[in-house]
Amino acid sequence: MPPIPPFTIDRVGQPGGPIMLVLSGDLDVLSAPILRARLLDLLALRLPLTLELRGLDFMDSSGLAALLELRSRARQVGWSVTIRGARGRVRELLERTGTLALVEAPGGDLDHAS
C-alpha cells in the first residue's frame, strides 16, 4: 500500500498582498484543525484569499465543514475569499452533498464576500 501523502498548506503571495493557499494531500478529521488554525491567523489580515483545492486527493466531512465555516466567516466579516480547483473525489463529495455551489462557483471562482 503506498504511503498516504501528508496534508500540506503552501502559501503563495507577497507580504501585504493577496494570498493563495495551495492545499494538498487529505483534508480530513486530522488535518481540518490545521487548516482552521491557519485560516484564523489570516482572518485578522483580511487580505484577499484564494484557497486552491486542486492538490487535494481526499476530503471528508471534517474538511467540508472547515470550508463551509470559512465561507460563513468570510461573509460575516466581509473577507474576500475564493475557493477553487476541486477535482476527483473532492469534487464528487461536494456534488453529492449539494455544497459545490456553496464552495466553488461555476468557472472556478466564488468571491464569498459578495
C-alpha positions, 0 to 999 in steps of 0.5 A: 500500500503506498504511503498516504501523502501528508496534508500540506498548506503552501502559501503563495503571495507577497507580504501585504498582498493577496494570498493563495493557499495551495492545499494538498494531500487529505483534508480530513478529521486530522488535518481540518484543525490545521487548516482552521488554525491557519485560516484564523491567523489570516482572518485578522489580515483580511487580505484577499484569499484564494484557497486552491483545492486542486492538490487535494486527493481526499476530503471528508466531512471534517474538511467540508465543514472547515470550508463551509465555516470559512465561507460563513466567516468570510461573509460575516466579516466581509473577507474576500475569499475564493475557493477553487480547483476541486477535482476527483473525489473532492469534487464528487463529495461536494456534488453529492452533498449539494455544497459545490455551489456553496464552495466553488462557483461555476468557472472556478471562482466564488468571491464569498464576500459578495 
